[in-house]
Amino acid sequence: MIKDDKGRELHDKVTRGEKLSEEENQQLENWYAQQDKMEAEGHQDAIQESLFPGLQSQIEAALAQLVKLTGRIQKVAAENERLRNENAALLQRLSQRVN
């Protein structure tokens, strides 16, 4: 039985196009067979956790960053609008002085 960490490592290597040794290929095939067996036995949650450890927390962290960034963008957009209005008012005052 191959450990999940080793199986994930080999899977990662092969999906990145790296060559595996014969022994590593056999280990990966064994790991795939283990995953298939777990799935067939209805252990889908265990498979997901072994394939994607911490994925949910990574997604939540990314979403939190997106929320912060969106807030900053909205503040910058509001400041830009305020500056545009101020510039328009200053241009109007200047044109009245010139005339």
C-alpha positions in Angstrom: 0.0 0.0 0.0 1.5 3.3 -1.1 1.1 6.4 1.2 -1.2 9.2 -0.1 1.7 11.7 0.1 3.9 9.6 -2.2 1.0 9.0 -4.6 0.1 12.7 -4.8 3.8 13.5 -5.4 4.1 10.9 -8.2 0.8 12.0 -9.7 2.0 15.6 -9.7 5.3 14.7 -11.4 3.5 12.8 -14.2 1.0 15.5 -14.8 3.8 18.0 -15.2 5.4 15.8 -17.8 8.3 14.5 -15.7 9.5 11.0 -16.4 9.1 8.4 -13.7 11.2 5.3 -13.1 9.7 1.9 -13.5 9.4 1.6 -9.8 7.7 5.0 -9.5 5.4 4.1 -12.4 4.4 0.9 -10.5 3.8 2.8 -7.3 1.7 5.3 -9.1 -0.4 2.6 -10.7 -0.8 1.0 -7.3 -1.9 4.4 -5.9 -4.4 4.9 -8.7 -5.8 1.4 -8.0 -6.1 2.3 -4.3 -8.0 5.5 -5.2 -10.3 3.5 -7.5 -11.0 1.0 -4.8 -11.8 3.7 -2.3 -14.1 5.3 -4.7 -15.9 2.0 -5.5 -16.3 1.5 -1.7 -18.0 4.9 -1.4 -15.2 6.8 0.3 -15.4 9.8 -2.0 -14.8 12.3 0.8 -11.6 10.5 1.8 -10.4 10.6 -1.8 -11.1 14.3 -2.2 -9.3 15.1 1.0 -6.3 13.0 0.0 -6.1 14.5 -3.5 -6.8 18.1 -2.5 -5.6 18.7 1.1 -6.4 22.1 2.4 -8.1 23.1 -0.9 -11.2 24.5 0.8 -9.1 26.7 3.0 -7.1 27.9 0.0 -10.3 28.8 -1.8 -11.7 30.7 1.2 -8.4 32.6 1.5 -8.5 33.5 -2.2 -12.1 34.7 -1.9 -11.2 36.8 1.1 -8.4 38.4 -0.9 -10.9 39.1 -3.7 -13.3 40.8 -1.4 -10.5 43.0 0.0 -9.3 43.8 -3.5 -12.8 44.6 -4.7 -13.2 47.0 -1.8 -10.0 48.8 -2.7 -11.0 49.1 -6.3 -14.3 50.6 -5.3 -12.5 53.1 -3.1 -10.1 54.1 -5.9 -13.0 54.4 -8.3 -14.9 56.7 -5.9 -11.8 58.8 -5.4 -11.3 59.1 -9.1 -14.9 60.2 -9.6 -14.4 62.8 -6.8 -11.2 64.1 -8.5 -12.9 64.3 -11.9 -15.7 66.3 -10.4 -13.3 68.6 -8.7 -11.3 69.1 -11.9 -14.4 69.9 -13.8 -15.4 72.5 -11.2 -11.9 74.0 -11.3 -11.9 74.2 -15.1 -15.3 75.9 -15.0 -14.1 78.5 -12.4 -11.0 79.1 -14.5 -12.9 79.6 -17.7 -15.2 82.1 -15.9 -12.2 84.1 -14.7 -10.6 84.1 -18.2 -13.9 85.4 -19.8 
